[in-house]
């Protein structure tokens, strides 16, 4: 609160001042009617937190961001999700027609056919040996061939299993003697689709950018800010953070500082401060404007009064009006500190329990000023 005030000539004009204002002793006396227009509150002890504030933006937690590539080359057959969709781990993102899978399944069917043939051959030569129409060497050779075929068949199953096929699916391929070259690419995590470059007919290869899908676990997000150089020493890894965004003015998102920039930007003289923010309801969006508050020191208990009780004089002096009876109000200079939750920290000039004017402080200051300059 500000007002023009000139006290230099006040004492010289003391005799001209009204009897209800005393410039020399710095007080104002109100009538009963006037006193009803002011509100008085007691000075209280309150806890004040040492806070730092900064503006930044929300971003995806890059440590929880995954690019989903095809494990094998092929042409995309179908896509299941679009940007913004939420998926569960294991959900099918897209399918491809994989020549490698086709080759592996064809090899499996060939190995299965050979194994079946060698098994029948071994059974036959064993039967001939029992009836005296065969030789032991034929049984030994058939046994060796059958074992080789069995090993090739197992290797064929393993080759198909690498593509993500289950044993039940492999058994069905063998039983039906029918290959299935469609390869399913599942989601590696639960999260939200934040980028899609997949389209039916597109040929894709392992690791080739851009990834067909990019996903992010959005249960946590980043809040990225660049703080002024002089505040940099106040920030520490692990400090709790309160974040607010204009889109949800009544919500407070909480997290902790995880990263401090190693360098000060030479052009802006600011340091990077990055925090991981919990967002279980998935409200935050990358790019949102955000403001964070960090408590850099433990709370301190101090004398406090409502903000309205402090009047800023024209020369910058901070004053309050103190009363004991609700009629006489003494003008007193104070040293102020932090402002929080509608209250002002008083570092010097008041004691707990004293009573100060809140509503009406400006009125008293104007009345005093008019008397001083009149």
C-alpha positions as CSV (number, residue, x, y, z in Angstrom):
1,X,0.0,0.0,0.0
2,X,1.5,3.4,-1.0
3,X,0.6,7.1,-0.4
4,X,2.4,10.4,-0.7
5,X,3.6,11.6,2.7
6,X,5.5,14.6,3.8
7,X,6.5,14.7,7.4
8,X,9.4,17.1,7.2
9,X,7.2,20.1,7.9
10,X,4.8,18.3,10.2
11,X,6.3,19.3,13.4
12,X,6.5,23.0,12.4
13,X,2.7,22.9,11.7
14,X,1.8,20.9,14.8
15,X,-0.3,23.7,16.1
16,X,-2.4,23.6,12.9
17,X,-3.1,19.8,13.2
18,X,-6.5,18.7,14.5
19,X,-6.8,17.7,18.1
20,X,-7.5,14.0,17.1
21,X,-4.1,13.7,15.3
22,X,-0.8,14.2,17.0
23,X,2.1,14.4,14.6
24,X,4.9,14.6,17.1
25,X,3.7,11.5,19.1
26,X,2.6,9.8,15.9
27,X,-1.0,8.8,16.8
28,X,-4.6,9.3,15.6
29,X,-7.7,9.2,17.8
30,X,-11.0,8.2,16.3
31,X,-14.5,8.9,17.5
32,X,-16.8,6.0,18.3
33,X,-18.5,6.3,14.9
34,X,-15.2,6.4,13.1
35,X,-13.8,3.5,15.1
36,X,-16.6,1.2,13.8
37,X,-15.1,1.6,10.3
38,X,-11.8,-0.1,11.2
39,X,-11.0,-3.7,11.9
40,X,-8.5,-4.8,14.5
41,X,-6.6,-8.1,14.7
42,X,-4.1,-9.5,17.1
43,X,-0.5,-10.1,16.0
44,X,0.1,-13.9,15.7
45,X,3.0,-16.3,15.5
46,X,2.9,-18.1,12.1
47,X,5.1,-20.6,10.3
48,X,6.8,-19.2,7.2
49,X,8.4,-21.3,4.6
50,X,11.4,-20.2,2.6
51,X,10.2,-20.7,-0.9
52,X,11.6,-20.3,-4.4
53,X,9.3,-20.0,-7.4
54,X,10.1,-20.5,-11.1
55,X,8.2,-20.8,-14.4
56,X,8.8,-23.7,-16.8
57,X,6.9,-26.3,-18.8
58,X,5.7,-29.9,-18.6
59,X,7.4,-32.6,-20.7
60,X,7.3,-36.3,-21.0
61,X,9.5,-38.2,-18.6
62,X,12.1,-39.2,-21.1
63,X,13.3,-42.0,-18.9
64,X,9.9,-43.6,-19.2
65,X,9.6,-43.1,-23.0
66,X,9.9,-46.2,-25.3
67,X,10.2,-46.5,-29.0
68,X,8.6,-49.7,-30.4
69,X,10.4,-51.2,-33.3
70,X,9.7,-54.3,-35.3
71,X,12.0,-57.2,-34.2
72,X,12.1,-58.4,-37.8
73,X,11.8,-56.8,-41.2
74,X,8.5,-56.9,-43.0
75,X,5.6,-54.9,-44.4
76,X,3.0,-53.6,-42.0
77,X,-0.4,-55.3,-42.4
78,X,-2.5,-53.6,-39.7
79,X,-2.2,-50.9,-37.0
80,X,-4.3,-50.9,-33.8
81,X,-3.8,-47.5,-32.1
82,X,-3.6,-43.8,-32.8
83,X,-1.7,-40.9,-31.1
84,X,-3.3,-40.2,-27.7
85,X,-4.6,-43.8,-27.1
86,X,-3.7,-45.5,-23.9
87,X,-2.4,-49.1,-24.1
88,X,-1.5,-51.9,-21.7
89,X,1.7,-53.8,-21.8
90,X,1.3,-56.7,-24.3
91,X,-1.5,-55.1,-26.4
92,X,-0.9,-55.5,-30.1
93,X,0.4,-52.3,-31.6
94,X,0.8,-53.4,-35.2
95,X,1.3,-56.6,-37.3
96,X,3.7,-57.2,-40.1
97,X,4.0,-59.8,-42.9
98,X,7.4,-61.2,-42.1
99,X,9.4,-63.1,-44.7
100,X,11.8,-64.3,-42.0
101,X,8.8,-65.8,-40.0
102,X,7.5,-67.4,-43.2
103,X,10.9,-69.0,-43.8
104,X,11.2,-70.2,-40.2
105,X,7.7,-71.7,-40.2
106,X,8.5,-73.4,-43.6
107,X,11.6,-74.8,-42.1
108,X,9.7,-76.1,-39.1
109,X,7.1,-77.8,-41.3
110,X,9.9,-79.4,-43.4
111,X,11.6,-80.6,-40.2
112,X,8.3,-81.9,-38.9
113,X,7.8,-83.9,-42.1
114,X,11.3,-85.4,-42.0
115,X,10.8,-86.3,-38.3
116,X,7.6,-88.0,-39.1
117,X,9.2,-89.9,-42.0
118,X,12.2,-91.0,-39.9
119,X,10.0,-92.1,-37.0
120,X,8.0,-94.3,-39.3
121,X,11.2,-95.7,-40.8
122,X,12.7,-96.5,-37.4
123,X,9.4,-98.3,-36.4
124,X,9.5,-100.3,-39.6
125,X,13.1,-101.5,-39.4
126,X,12.7,-102.4,-35.8
127,X,9.7,-104.5,-36.7
128,X,11.7,-106.2,-39.5
129,X,14.5,-107.0,-37.1
130,X,12.1,-108.7,-34.8
131,X,10.8,-110.9,-37.6
132,X,14.3,-111.7,-38.9
133,X,14.0,-109.7,-42.0
134,X,16.3,-106.9,-41.1
135,X,19.7,-106.1,-39.8
136,X,20.9,-104.3,-36.6
137,X,22.9,-101.9,-38.6
138,X,19.7,-100.7,-40.3
139,X,18.1,-100.1,-36.9
140,X,21.2,-98.2,-35.8
141,X,21.1,-96.0,-38.9
142,X,17.4,-95.4,-38.6
143,X,17.8,-94.5,-35.0
144,X,20.6,-92.0,-35.8
145,X,18.5,-90.5,-38.6
146,X,15.5,-90.2,-36.3
147,X,17.5,-88.5,-33.6
148,X,18.9,-86.0,-36.1
149,X,15.4,-85.3,-37.4
150,X,14.2,-84.8,-33.9
151,X,17.0,-82.3,-33.2
152,X,16.2,-80.4,-36.4
153,X,12.5,-80.3,-35.5
154,X,13.3,-78.9,-32.0
155,X,15.6,-76.3,-33.6
156,X,12.8,-75.4,-36.0
157,X,10.4,-74.9,-33.1
158,X,12.9,-72.7,-31.4
159,X,13.4,-70.6,-34.5
160,X,9.7,-69.9,-34.7
161,X,9.4,-69.3,-31.0
162,X,11.9,-66.4,-31.4
163,X,9.3,-64.5,-33.3
164,X,7.0,-64.6,-30.3
165,X,4.9,-67.6,-31.2
166,X,3.6,-69.7,-28.3
167,X,3.9,-73.5,-28.1
168,X,0.2,-73.7,-28.7
169,X,0.5,-71.6,-31.9
170,X,3.5,-73.7,-33.0
171,X,1.6,-76.9,-32.4
172,X,-1.3,-75.6,-34.5
173,X,1.0,-74.7,-37.4
174,X,2.5,-78.2,-37.4
175,X,-0.9,-79.9,-37.0
176,X,-2.5,-77.8,-39.8
177,X,0.6,-77.9,-42.0
178,X,-0.2,-74.2,-42.7
179,X,2.3,-71.3,-42.3
180,X,1.3,-68.0,-40.8
181,X,3.7,-65.2,-41.7
182,X,1.8,-62.5,-39.7
183,X,4.1,-61.2,-36.9
184,X,2.5,-59.5,-33.9
185,X,4.4,-56.5,-32.4
186,X,3.2,-56.0,-28.8
187,X,3.4,-52.9,-26.6
188,X,6.5,-53.1,-24.4
189,X,5.0,-50.9,-21.6
190,X,1.7,-49.6,-20.4
191,X,1.3,-46.0,-21.4
192,X,0.1,-43.5,-24.0
193,X,0.9,-43.4,-27.7
194,X,2.7,-40.1,-28.2
195,X,3.9,-40.6,-31.8
196,X,2.9,-42.9,-34.7
197,X,4.7,-43.5,-37.9
198,X,3.1,-46.8,-38.7
199,X,0.8,-47.3,-41.7
200,X,-0.4,-50.4,-43.6
201,X,1.9,-51.3,-46.5
202,X,4.9,-49.5,-45.0
203,X,8.1,-51.6,-45.0
204,X,9.9,-51.6,-41.6
205,X,13.1,-52.9,-40.3
206,X,14.5,-53.3,-36.8
207,X,16.0,-50.1,-35.4
208,X,15.3,-48.0,-38.4
209,X,14.0,-44.5,-37.4
210,X,11.4,-43.3,-37.1
211,X,10.0,-45.9,-34.8
212,X,6.5,-47.1,-35.9
213,X,5.2,-46.2,-32.4
214,X,6.5,-44.2,-29.5
215,X,5.0,-44.7,-26.1
216,X,5.3,-42.9,-22.8
217,X,4.5,-44.0,-19.3
218,X,2.6,-40.9,-18.2
219,X,2.1,-41.8,-14.5
220,X,5.0,-39.4,-14.0
221,X,6.0,-36.3,-16.0
222,X,8.9,-33.8,-16.1
223,X,8.7,-30.2,-15.0
224,X,11.5,-28.3,-16.6
225,X,12.5,-24.9,-15.5
226,X,15.5,-22.5,-15.9
227,X,16.1,-20.6,-12.7
228,X,18.1,-17.4,-12.3
229,X,21.8,-17.8,-11.6
230,X,21.6,-16.2,-8.1
231,X,19.1,-18.8,-7.0
232,X,21.0,-21.8,-8.2
233,X,22.8,-22.6,-4.9
234,X,19.4,-23.0,-3.2
235,X,18.3,-26.0,-5.2
236,X,19.3,-29.5,-4.2
237,X,18.6,-33.0,-5.6
238,X,15.6,-34.6,-3.8
239,X,13.9,-31.3,-2.7
240,X,10.1,-31.6,-2.7
241,X,8.3,-29.7,-5.4
242,X,4.8,-28.3,-5.8
243,X,3.7,-27.7,-9.3
244,X,0.7,-25.8,-10.6
245,X,-0.6,-25.4,-14.1
246,X,-3.2,-22.9,-15.5
247,X,-5.3,-25.7,-16.9
248,X,-6.0,-27.0,-13.3
249,X,-5.7,-24.0,-11.0
250,X,-7.0,-25.8,-8.0
251,X,-4.7,-28.8,-8.3
252,X,-1.3,-29.2,-6.8
253,X,1.0,-31.8,-8.4
254,X,3.9,-33.0,-6.3
255,X,7.3,-34.4,-7.0
256,X,11.0,-34.0,-6.4
257,X,14.0,-32.4,-8.0
258,X,16.0,-35.0,-9.9
259,X,18.4,-33.1,-12.1
260,X,20.4,-29.9,-11.8
261,X,22.1,-28.5,-14.9
262,X,25.9,-28.7,-14.8
263,X,26.3,-25.3,-16.5
264,X,24.9,-21.8,-16.4
265,X,23.6,-20.7,-19.7
266,X,26.0,-17.8,-20.7
267,X,23.3,-15.9,-22.6
268,X,20.4,-16.1,-20.1
269,X,22.4,-16.8,-16.9
270,X,20.0,-19.5,-15.9
271,X,20.4,-23.0,-14.7
272,X,18.3,-26.1,-15.6
273,X,16.2,-27.6,-12.8
274,X,14.2,-30.7,-13.7
275,X,11.7,-32.5,-11.4
276,X,9.8,-35.7,-11.8
277,X,6.1,-35.0,-11.0
278,X,3.5,-37.6,-10.0
279,X,0.5,-37.6,-12.3
280,X,-1.6,-40.7,-11.5
281,X,-4.7,-39.2,-13.1
282,X,-2.9,-38.4,-16.4
283,X,-4.0,-34.7,-16.3
284,X,-0.7,-33.1,-17.4
285,X,0.2,-32.7,-21.0
286,X,3.6,-32.1,-22.5
287,X,4.1,-28.4,-23.3
288,X,1.9,-27.1,-20.6
289,X,3.0,-23.9,-18.9
290,X,3.8,-24.6,-15.2
291,X,5.0,-22.9,-12.1
292,X,6.8,-24.7,-9.3
293,X,7.4,-23.9,-5.7
294,X,10.3,-25.4,-3.8
295,X,10.9,-25.1,0.0
296,X,14.6,-24.4,0.2
297,X,14.8,-24.2,4.1
298,X,12.9,-25.6,7.0
299,X,9.8,-23.5,8.1
300,X,10.5,-20.6,10.5
301,X,8.0,-19.4,13.2
302,X,7.7,-15.6,13.1
303,X,5.5,-12.7,14.1
304,X,2.9,-12.1,11.4
305,X,0.0,-9.8,10.5
306,X,-2.5,-9.6,7.7
307,X,-1.2,-8.1,4.5
308,X,-3.8,-5.2,4.7
309,X,-2.3,-4.1,8.0
310,X,1.0,-2.9,6.4
311,X,1.1,0.5,4.7
312,X,4.0,1.4,2.4
313,X,4.9,5.1,2.9
314,X,6.0,7.3,0.1
315,X,9.7,7.0,1.2
316,X,9.4,3.2,1.3
317,X,9.0,2.9,5.0
318,X,6.6,0.2,6.2
319,X,4.2,1.2,8.9
320,X,1.3,-0.2,10.9
321,X,-1.3,1.2,13.3
322,X,-1.3,-0.3,16.8
323,X,-4.0,0.1,19.4
324,X,-4.9,-1.0,22.9
325,X,-8.3,0.5,23.3
326,X,-9.8,0.6,19.7
327,X,-9.8,4.5,19.9
328,X,-6.2,5.6,19.9
329,X,-4.0,4.3,17.1
330,X,-0.3,4.6,17.2
331,X,1.8,4.8,14.1
332,X,4.8,2.4,14.1
333,X,7.5,1.5,11.6
334,X,8.1,-2.2,11.1
335,X,10.6,-4.4,9.2
336,X,8.8,-6.9,7.0
337,X,9.8,-10.3,5.6
338,X,8.1,-12.9,3.5
339,X,4.5,-12.8,2.3
340,X,2.5,-16.1,2.5
341,X,-1.1,-17.1,2.6
342,X,-2.4,-13.6,3.0
343,X,0.0,-12.7,5.9
344,X,3.1,-10.7,6.1
345,X,6.1,-11.8,8.2
346,X,7.3,-9.1,10.7
347,X,11.0,-9.2,11.4
348,X,11.0,-6.2,13.8
349,X,8.6,-3.7,15.3
350,X,5.8,-5.8,16.7
351,X,5.3,-8.5,19.4
352,X,2.8,-11.3,19.5
353,X,-0.5,-10.3,21.1
354,X,-0.4,-6.6,20.1
355,X,-3.4,-5.4,18.1
356,X,-3.1,-3.8,14.7
357,X,-5.5,-2.2,12.3
358,X,-6.2,-4.3,9.1
359,X,-9.3,-2.8,7.4
360,X,-8.9,1.0,7.8
361,X,-5.1,1.2,7.9
362,X,-5.1,3.3,4.7
363,X,-7.8,5.6,6.2
364,X,-5.6,6.2,9.3
365,X,-2.6,6.9,7.1
366,X,-4.5,9.4,5.0
367,X,-5.9,11.1,8.0
368,X,-2.4,11.4,9.5
369,X,-0.9,12.6,6.2
370,X,-3.6,15.3,5.8
371,X,-2.9,16.6,9.3
372,X,0.8,16.5,8.7
373,X,0.6,18.5,5.4
374,X,-2.3,20.8,6.4
